[in-house]
Amino acid sequence: MKEIRKVLPSGHFIYYADNAHCPYGEKSAAYIQDRARTITRLLLDKGAQVVVVACNTATGAAIATLRAEFDIPFVGMEPAVKPAALGTKSGVIGVLATAGTLKASKYLNTKGIYQHDVRIEEHVGEGFVQLVERLELDGPETGRVVRASLQPLLDAGADTIVLGCTHYPFLRPVIERIAGPGVRVIDPAPAVARQVLKVLREHGLEDTGPEPGTLELLSSGDPATLHALAATLG
């Protein structure tokens, strides 16, 4: 959301946080598809013209279903394996993601294209989502949790780390500190923002007016939690 608003400052956005049902990483594909349908209908009822599935796990499990069932453009997420593979010097890249993302066909297809040229090491970011939702973005315990999932990738020789979950970039300062200056950390969000702008232009939906945009925050859980997160992270 933060990156999209940078490229579309006059846009009007509805942000739905499925706090009551996250994390999605260990949920079944059918469960995630059902949640995605429900949220999409709500967004359409509020006038959404493009929907960004701002979750790697939900993209992998549900975006094909959404595109088949709804007549509206969808923009999804995908771990940035391509730029990592093209930029690595050691020949080893690390992917931090949820278990759901690492099993999704969308990710596996991309991995299959590049794994012949580089070695791709993977690890679930155990506890990362919970840290961000609790706003525990630094400190000894946060460092311990991050190191437990990051260190195996570093030990395998990864010089590039792909953040394969939209929660993980909020832990980027800790990840970069543990990884050290010789390791590149890739956040796919800026590329997704550029894709959103491209889709809007293709459909004649870009709002280029002089007035500042709006943002409506919705949540399936405690709205106070979402507003606290937005104020801190946005």
ABEGO torsion letter per residue (X at the ends): XAAAAAABAABBBBBBBBAAAOBAAABBAAAAAAAAAAAAAAAAAAGBABBBBBBAAAAAAAAAAAAAABBBBBBBBBBBAAAAAAABAAGBBBBBBBAAAAABAAAAAAAAAAAAABBBBBBBBBGAAAAAAAGBABEAAAAAAAAAAAAAAAAAGBABBBBABAAAAAAAAAAAAAAEAABBBBBAAAAAAAAAAAAAAAAGABBABABBBBBBBBBABBAAAAAAAAAAAX
